[in-house]
């Protein structure tokens, strides 16, 4: 965007109009002004084409939100930043839902205005499409499609509004990554981020995990222990798979959302906390509400704002970028040279539907990197089947069983097992045989790791085994 970008400034206060116009003209923006929503709408209807609109929320006649809605109807791609002297959460959320790019609370400094304009008009330090954005703990957010760039923009906006956010999407679409992005972009970024998988912890233990306990609260409770909410005070907590939380515990969570306070198990003392709650689920919300699996009052409390992550099959233009990213990261992790991504392999990846989404894509790249066989990797994508941990395993026959009854299928399964076993060994070595850390590294549950260790007969004595190509 050139420095002569055109900005339409809409505000009913003459002094504010003059002040903001002066700030903009210092940077050589071409500024048009309107003192009412009606005037702004008429100007745009008659052919004014601003690159950005700065729009006051509280105005006589048609207010800013109604003006925003009509402007977006006239020009769906128009970028609008809302201005208000009141930090009204409800209005901020409503503005986001209507398509506002950002929200500034008056009075603001020139630096704040410059930052918002730079972000909206593509100037200064902005995230380039497809660039891997580090969100902490070796996790990266990538927006290489229009859908994900929109998600990123919405996340940046909602990050500054201290409300619960519900993250929806199929398993493996990147809900935890999105939660980490929201935390990183929020004022709480320097505080703790914690994730609790509500499906991985038995219901009778989840309450103590979240809220802590006092000695004697239950058999074996010999000392007090703080829960995740206490540990995460002033920070952000992600409640993953919220639909798997027992209804009784959902009621207690609702109380925390309403009052920001709770009691440890076995205690009558009230603990007050300030925690930003993000929740994620892949369940069918209407069905979960109808079957009482998810409390309706909790859902509406969590649903202050919703971000829906599209499945990978609906954003296939991202696949080449994601493949290159995963290849680079995994080559570093396993101390190997990156393998080429040939046109044939890329085409096979584009055709495949990726029911396991990003998690399946990552696991596929891991197997390809370890085995180093492009033909086998391409064949894997022809006839998929799902394994038990939500990722994906594959048969490789593709209908070509010319070796007499599925020998190639058996080879693919054998190669897959070998690759999986070796990946587990490497993770165990990397974590000095700390199985919980290894499970986290492999992105599988602790129980699944124990099962696979037994399945492949992996013993600690074998931990010095290395692949011939290096590990």
Helices and strands as residue ranges (DSSP letters): E 6-10, H 14-26, E 30-34, H 37-45, E 52-56, H 64-74, E 80-84, H 89-97, E 102-105, H 110-121, E 132-136, E 139-142, H 146-159, E 165-168, H 175-185, E 193-197, H 203-211, H 228-231, E 236-240, G 242-244, H 247-259, E 261-262, E 271-272, E 276-281, H 285-290, H 296-302, E 305-308, G 312-314, G 316-318, H 319-333, H 343-351, H 357-371, H 374-380, E 383-385, E 393-395, H 407-430, H 435-442, H 446-455, G 460-464
